[in-house]
Amino acid sequence: MLLNDKKIAIIGGGPGGLTLAKLLQLKGAEVNVYERDVNRHVRVQGSTLDLHEESGLAALAKAGLMEAFKANYRPGADKMRIISSKGEVLYDQHTETSAQDFGDEHFRPEIDRGPLRELMLDALEPGTVIWNSQLKSLEAMGKLWQLGFQDGTQVTVDVVIGADGANSKVRPYITPIKPVYSGVFMVEGTIYNSEKTSPKIHELLKGGKLFVMGDSKTLIVSSKGGGDMSFYTGCKTNELWVTESGLDFKDKGQLLKWFKQEYASWGELWHELFEDEHTTFIPRPQYYMPLDQTWEAQSNITLIGDAAHVMPPFAGEGVNMAMQDALELSECLTNSNFADLTEAIRHYEDQMRLRASNTAQLTLEQTEVMHSPNALEHMLAFFS
């Protein structure tokens, strides 16, 4: 095997990195995941994840984790309602009878990020994940890499795989190509105990998700396990909006005032999202990689997930792309038909970039449609 006697470092313990680690361990490879979180019990934020049959679920099946997934996913969380900015339900999947199930290409089962990470961690060999490891430096030493971490720890490995997201510390060692701003800015919020703190929207949500559009703006709300929910606002603005606005994202009063101004024509119903003192907010400018990006393959370093091809979330492909990357890369790195690791990595990267470019093109088109004056009409026509 190409990885015989090779030490592999995966930088980043998200779904892509953990999937890759499991798949490589099943092939007998020596691998560690270096994750900046202090430990596995750090609260996982963000919305739920919908996994697709041909990508995320295919990777889980290859890793032998489908039964664990079925025990932890949330049936019904994938059901969607399209809502007007005034709160009128225009399309409701809760009223439809669906025969979709595992094995159906259109089935999109939802799982919270926390349970997904837990089932993946439980499947790895003990000690695989090295917690509290924030990468600070990467230095080539002949055919090896020396990794330096924030706490002063240094590790020497044969192969480095960057699974460390949109702001990857590994990516600059592969390519100088930088992401491009999409023109859409999102604000992420997490609401705890939503039945009490946001009762009207909680009832409207019905344990699924809401897509709200109006005046070229969006709002996506998703239920989470444990009675919480997350939301993302989306509007067109300039890349430096956070700095120029002067908003304090720890001040819910400021955020509510901003929402009332920016979403002035929307119903007061949505103000609930900003009224609880425990709600947390994160600004999220949306980027994508150039659709024609390319670079020369190396023998001992590569990328997966957002580190390779970040894109906006409006087509729901992010986590699925990362897990498909993990599946395809693991198969290339353990395929004895390749002459060497450079050839294996080149084959993976060529496929990955082409697949990512096609998906990014569709995602950008969807992003534009959802932030257009006729967004509701487009969405309703699509689902009809």
C-alpha positions in Angstrom: 0.0 0.0 0.0 1.2 3.5 -0.8 0.8 4.5 2.8 2.9 1.7 4.3 5.1 3.1 7.1 3.6 6.6 6.6 2.4 8.8 9.4 -0.6 10.9 8.3 -1.8 14.1 9.9 -5.3 15.3 9.2 -5.7 18.9 10.3 -9.3 19.5 11.4 -11.8 17.3 13.1 -15.0 18.1 11.3 -17.1 15.6 9.4 -14.7 15.4 6.5 -11.6 14.9 8.6 -13.2 12.3 10.9 -14.6 10.4 8.0 -11.3 10.3 6.3 -9.5 9.1 9.4 -12.0 6.2 9.8 -11.7 5.2 6.2 -7.9 5.2 6.3 -7.8 3.2 9.6 -10.0 0.6 8.0 -7.2 0.2 5.4 -4.6 -0.1 8.1 -3.1 3.4 7.8 -1.5 5.3 10.7 -3.4 8.5 11.1 -4.0 11.2 13.7 -6.5 14.1 13.6 -5.3 17.4 15.0 -8.3 19.4 16.2 -8.2 22.9 17.8 -11.2 22.3 20.0 -10.1 21.7 23.6 -12.0 18.4 23.9 -14.9 16.4 22.4 -17.4 18.0 24.8 -17.1 21.5 23.4 -20.6 22.5 22.4 -21.2 22.1 18.6 -23.0 25.1 17.1 -24.6 25.5 13.7 -27.6 24.1 11.9 -28.4 20.4 11.3 -26.9 18.6 8.4 -28.7 16.8 5.6 -26.7 13.9 4.1 -27.2 12.8 0.6 -27.3 9.2 -0.7 -24.5 9.6 -3.3 -22.0 11.5 -1.0 -22.4 11.8 2.7 -24.3 8.6 3.2 -22.1 6.7 0.8 -19.1 7.7 2.9 -20.8 6.6 6.1 -21.7 3.3 4.5 -18.1 2.7 3.4 -17.0 3.5 6.9 -19.5 1.0 8.4 -21.4 3.8 10.3 -24.9 3.6 8.7 -26.4 1.8 11.7 -25.0 4.4 14.1 -26.3 7.1 11.8 -29.8 5.6 11.7 -29.8 5.5 15.5 -29.0 9.2 15.7 -30.6 11.0 12.8 -33.9 13.0 13.4 -36.8 11.7 11.3 -38.9 14.6 10.1 -36.2 17.3 10.5 -35.8 17.4 6.8 -39.4 18.5 6.2 -39.5 22.1 4.9 -41.9 24.9 4.8 -41.6 27.9 2.4 -42.8 31.1 4.2 -43.4 34.6 3.0 -41.7 37.5 4.8 -45.1 38.2 6.5 -45.2 34.6 8.0 -47.7 33.0 5.5 -47.1 29.3 4.8 -46.9 28.9 1.0 -45.6 25.4 0.7 -45.6 22.7 3.4 -43.9 19.3 3.2 -45.5 18.3 6.5 -48.8 17.9 4.6 -47.2 15.6 2.0 -46.9 11.8 2.3 -43.3 10.8 1.4 -42.2 7.2 0.6 -38.6 8.3 0.6 -36.2 6.3 2.8 -32.6 5.1 2.9 -31.5 4.0 -0.5 -33.6 6.6 -2.3 -31.5 9.2 -4.1 -33.8 12.0 -3.1 -33.8 11.1 0.7 -32.1 13.8 2.7 -32.0 12.6 6.4 -31.0 15.3 8.9 -28.7 14.9 11.9 -27.3 17.4 14.4 -23.6 18.2 14.2 -23.0 17.0 17.7 -24.4 13.4 17.4 -22.7 13.1 14.0 -19.3 14.0 15.5 -19.9 11.7 18.5 -20.6 8.6 16.4 -17.6 9.3 14.3 -15.3 9.8 17.3 -16.6 6.6 18.9 -15.7 4.7 15.7 -12.0 5.8 15.7 -9.2 4.0 17.4 -8.4 5.4 20.9 -6.1 8.4 20.8 -6.7 9.2 17.1 -7.8 12.8 17.8 -5.3 15.1 19.4 -7.4 17.8 21.0 -6.4 21.4 21.7 -4.1 21.4 18.7 -4.3 24.6 16.8 -1.9 24.6 13.9 0.6 27.5 13.9 3.3 26.5 11.4 4.0 24.0 8.7 7.6 23.4 7.5 8.9 21.1 4.8 11.8 19.0 5.9 12.8 17.0 2.9 10.0 14.5 2.2 8.5 15.2 5.6 6.4 17.9 7.2 7.0 19.4 10.7 3.8 20.7 12.3 4.0 23.3 15.0 1.0 23.9 17.3 0.0 26.9 19.4 1.0 25.1 22.6 4.5 24.6 21.4 4.1 20.9 20.4 5.9 19.8 17.3 5.2 16.7 15.2 6.9 15.3 12.2 4.7 13.4 9.6 4.9 12.0 6.1 1.5 13.2 4.8 -0.6 16.3 5.7 -4.3 16.6 4.7 -5.9 19.9 5.3 -9.5 19.5 6.5 -9.5 22.8 8.4 -12.2 24.7 6.7 -12.5 27.9 4.8 -9.7 29.7 6.7 -7.3 26.7 6.2 -3.8 27.1 7.5 -2.7 24.2 5.2 -4.1 25.6 1.9 -1.3 28.3 1.4 1.2 25.5 1.2 -0.6 24.1 -1.8 -1.9 27.1 -3.7 -1.9 30.9 -3.4 -5.5 31.0 -4.9 -7.8 32.8 -2.4 -11.6 32.6 -2.0 -13.9 35.2 -3.7 -16.6 37.1 -1.8 -20.1 36.0 -3.1 -21.8 39.3 -2.4 -24.1 37.7 0.3 -23.6 38.2 4.0 -25.2 35.9 6.6 -25.7 36.3 10.3 -26.0 33.0 12.2 -27.9 32.7 15.4 -28.5 29.9 17.9 -31.6 29.9 20.1 -31.8 27.7 23.1 -35.1 26.2 24.5 -36.9 27.7 21.5 -40.4 26.5 22.6 -40.1 29.0 25.5 -37.8 31.7 24.0 -39.3 31.9 20.5 -42.7 30.2 20.8 -44.3 31.5 17.6 -41.4 30.5 15.3 -41.0 27.2 17.2 -44.6 26.3 16.4 -44.2 27.4 12.8 -41.1 25.3 12.5 -42.8 22.0 13.5 -39.4 20.3 14.1 -38.3 20.9 10.5 -36.9 23.9 8.7 -38.2 27.2 7.3 -37.1 29.0 4.1 -38.3 32.6 4.2 -37.7 35.0 1.4 -38.7 38.6 0.6 -37.2 41.8 -0.8 -34.1 39.9 -2.1 -33.3 38.7 1.5 -33.5 35.3 3.1 -34.0 33.7 6.5 -33.4 29.9 7.0 -34.5 28.4 10.4 -33.7 24.8 11.4 -34.8 22.8 14.4 -32.1 21.1 16.5 -32.2 18.2 18.9 -32.7 19.1 22.6 -35.3 21.8 21.8 -32.9 24.4 20.3 -33.0 25.9 16.8 -30.6 27.8 14.6 -31.1 30.5 11.9 -29.2 32.3 9.2 -30.2 35.6 7.7 -28.9 36.4 4.2 -28.7 39.7 2.4 -26.6 41.3 -0.3 -24.1 43.8 1.1 -20.4 44.5 0.8 -17.6 42.3 2.2 -16.5 44.8 4.9 -20.0 45.2 6.2 -19.2 43.9 9.7 -16.4 46.5 10.2 -18.3 49.3 8.6 -21.5 48.7 10.5 -19.9 48.9 13.9 -22.3 46.3 15.2 -21.4 44.4 18.4 -22.5 40.9 17.7 -22.7 40.2 21.5 -25.4 42.9 21.8 -28.8 41.5 20.9 -30.3 45.0 21.1 -28.0 46.2 18.3 -28.8 43.1 16.2 -32.5 43.5 16.6 -32.3 47.2 15.6 -30.2 46.2 12.6 -32.8 43.5 11.6 -35.7 45.9 12.0 -34.0 48.3 9.6 -32.6 45.8 7.1 -35.8 43.7 7.0 -38.1 46.6 7.5 -40.9 45.2 5.3 -40.9 41.8 7.1 -43.4 40.9 9.7 -42.7 41.5 13.4 -43.0 37.7 14.0 -39.3 37.4 13.1 -38.2 39.7 15.9 -38.5 36.8 18.2 -35.2 35.5 16.9 -33.3 38.4 18.5 -35.1 38.9 21.7 -33.7 36.3 24.1 -30.6 37.3 26.1 -28.9 33.9 25.6 -29.1 33.9 21.8 -25.6 33.9 20.2 -24.8 35.6 16.9 -21.9 35.0 14.4 -21.3 37.1 11.3 -20.7 34.9 8.2 -19.6 36.5 4.9 -20.0 33.9 2.2 -17.1 33.0 -0.1 -16.4 30.6 -2.9 -13.3 29.4 -4.6 -12.7 30.4 -8.3 -14.5 27.8 -10.5 -11.3 27.3 -12.6 -8.8 26.9 -9.7 -6.0 24.5 -10.3 -2.6 23.7 -8.8 0.2 21.2 -9.2 -0.2 18.0 -7.2 2.4 17.3 -4.5 3.5 13.9 -3.1 2.6 14.5 0.6 0.0 17.2 1.1 -3.6 17.8 -0.1 -7.0 19.3 0.9 -10.6 18.2 1.5 -13.8 20.0 2.2 -14.1 23.8 2.6 -10.3 24.1 2.7 -10.4 23.0 -1.0 -13.7 24.4 -2.2 -15.6 26.6 0.2 -19.0 27.8 -1.2 -22.2 29.3 0.2 -24.7 26.9 1.8 -27.7 27.6 -0.4 -27.6 24.2 -2.1 -26.9 22.1 1.0 -23.8 20.5 -0.4 -21.0 21.6 2.0 -20.8 18.6 4.4 -21.6 16.2 1.6 -18.8 17.5 -0.6 -16.4 17.1 2.4 -17.4 13.5 3.1 -17.3 12.6 -0.6 -13.8 14.1 -0.7 -12.8 11.9 2.2 -14.2 8.8 0.5 -12.5 9.5 -2.8 -9.2 10.5 -1.3 -9.1 7.4 1.0 -9.6 5.2 -2.1 -6.9 6.9 -4.1 -4.3 6.8 -1.3 -4.9 3.1 -0.7 -5.0 2.1 -4.4 -2.0 0.1 -5.4 -2.7 0.8 -9.1 -1.1 4.3 -8.7 2.6 4.4 -9.2 3.2 6.7 -6.2 1.4 9.1 -3.8 1.9 12.1 -6.3 -0.1 10.2 -8.9 -2.8 9.2 -6.4 -3.2 12.7 -5.1 -3.2 14.2 -8.6 -6.0 11.8 -9.6 -8.0 12.7 -6.5 -7.5 16.5 -6.9 -8.5 16.4 -10.6 -11.7 14.7 -9.8 -12.4 16.8 -6.7 -11.9 20.2 -8.4 -14.1 19.2 -11.4 -16.9 18.0 -9.1 -16.5 21.1 -6.8 -16.6 23.5 -9.7 -19.8 22.0 -11.1 -21.4 22.1 -7.6 -20.2 25.6 -6.9 -21.7 26.8 -10.2 -25.1 25.4 -9.2 -24.7 26.8 -5.7 -23.9 30.3 -7.0 -26.9 30.2 -9.3 -29.1 29.1 -6.4 -27.6 31.8 -4.2 -28.5 34.5 -6.8 -32.0 33.2 -7.2 -32.7 33.1 -3.5 -31.6 36.7 -3.1 -33.5 38.0 -6.1 -36.8 40.0 -6.1 -38.6 36.9 -7.5 -37.1 34.4 -5.0 -40.4 33.1 -3.7 -41.9 32.5 -7.1 -38.7 30.6 -8.2 -38.7 28.4 -5.1 -42.4 27.6 -5.3 -42.2 26.8 -9.0 -39.2 24.5 -8.3 -41.1 22.5 -5.7 -44.3 22.3 -7.6 
